[in-house]
Amino acid sequence: MAEKPSVYIETSFVSYVTSRLSNDYLVSAHQRVSRDWWDQRRNLFDLCISQLVMDEISAGDKEESAKRIQLVTGLRELRATPEALSLARRFVERGALPKKAFDDAFHLALAAVNGVDYLLTWNCKHIANVEVIHVIMGICEEFEYKTPLICTPLEISGAEDE
């Protein structure tokens, strides 16, 4: 049996799956796509998170954070390493992400250092942004890390049967 591709589940995805449907049409559509992906596709992948994801989803309203925590309970947790911290710093130092987005840089670095195949996110400002991805890829290549394919659930939805 072939090994399942790995997917790092970033915080924004978890929030989209568990939160009350938004009144904003686009956000609501993204939430529905996220829920569908979780229900129909998650078992095709080796899902992983990090302590950073756990910290972020634990913040805020207690009832909402409990839903988020329950969703990811049992997923493999990637360890934060000095290599991941160093790579995240490089992403910021080289201008791939602003200093205020260090946590986003750390999500990217954790996935890269651990050889994760995909990083699943709705953070299109600092993570799933082609201008950011281009710089991230160059830095990862320089330090001999494979850049995870950074995507939203729309882009990892599989081929439809005709």
N, C-alpha and C positions, 0 to 999 in steps of 0.2 A: 504494500500500500504506500502510495506516495505521501510524502510529508506535506501537511497543509501549509499554505503561505501564511506568514505572520502579519498581523495588523496591530499597530499601536493605536489604541483608542484614546484620542485627545479629549480634554475636558468639554469642549464645546459640543462635541457629538453626544456625550452622555447627557448634557443639559437639554439638548434638542429632543432626545428620546423620552425623557422623564417629565419635562415641564408641561404645564397646561397649554393647550393650543393657543397660539397668539392670534390677536385680531389682525395683525399685519399679514396680508395675503402671502407674500414671499416667505416670511419666517414660518408661517403655518405650513406652507407647501414643503419647506425644508424639514420641518418636524415630521411630517407624514412620511417623507422619503426615508428619514432616519429610522422611524419606527418600523417601516416595511423592511428596511435592510436588516435591522436587528432581529425581526421575527423570521425572515425568510433566508438570510444569507450568513448570519454569524457563524453557524455551525460548519461552514466551509473553510473557516480560517482558525488559526491559532491566535487568539486574542490576548493582548497584553496591555498593561497599564504601568504606571509608576507611582511612587510615593507622592510625587508632585500632583498627579491627577487626584489621588486620594485626598491630599490637602485641599486642593481647589474645590472638589465636589463636596467636601465636608463643611465648607463655609456657608454662611447664610441661614435662611429659614430651616429650622430643625426638621420639619416634616418633609420639605423638598430635598434636603441633603440626605435624609434617610432613604428616599426613593432612589437617589443617585447612587448611594453606597450599595444598596441592595442590587442594583443593576449590574455592578461590576464585581460583586463578591464572588470569589472563586477564580477570577482571571489571574493569569500569570503576572507577577509583578517584576518589572525590570529593576535591577539594582542601579542606583546612582554610583558612578565610579569617578575617580579623578580624571580619567580620559574624557568622560562625558562632560564634566564641568569645564575642562580645558577647551573642548571643542565648542561648547556654548559661548564661552568667552571670546573665542576667535570669531564666531558668527557676529557678535556685537562689535568687537574691535574692527572688523573689516567692513562694517556698515550694512551687513545683510539685514539686521534688525536693530532698532533703536535700543538704547540702554534700558528704557522703561519696559521693554518687551523681553527681558532676560528669561523669564519663565518660558516664553514661547521658544526661545533659542534652546533652552534646556530640553524641552519636549523633542525638538528636532535632533539634538545631539544624542539624547538617550536612544532614540530609534536608530540613528546611524551607527553609533558605537556598538549596539547590540545586534546589528545586522538584520533589523526588521525589514520586511518586504514593503509594507505600506504604512503610511501614517494617515489615519482617518480623522478629518477635522472639518469644522465649519468656520474656522478662523481664516477668512480670506484676506485679511489685512496683513497679518504678519507671517502666516504659514502657507496656506494654499494660494499663493500669489506668485505668478510666473516670474515677476521681477526679483522676488526674494529667492525663489527656487533656483534660478539661474546662478545666483551668487553662492547659495548653499552648496550646490553641486560642485562648483569650482573648489570651494574650501574642503569639502569632503574628499574630493579626488586628490587634492594636494596632500592630505593626511592619510590617504589610503583607506578611507571608509566608503562603503557603498551608500549612496543617498537613497533613503526609502522613497518609494513613489508616493508623493504627497497628493491626497485626493479628498474629495467630498464623497458622500454616499452615492451621489449621482454618477460618479466616475468609476465606481467599483461595484456596479450593479449587475454585472454579468450580461451575457448575450441573451436576447429574447428569442424564444422559439417562434418560428414563423408559422 
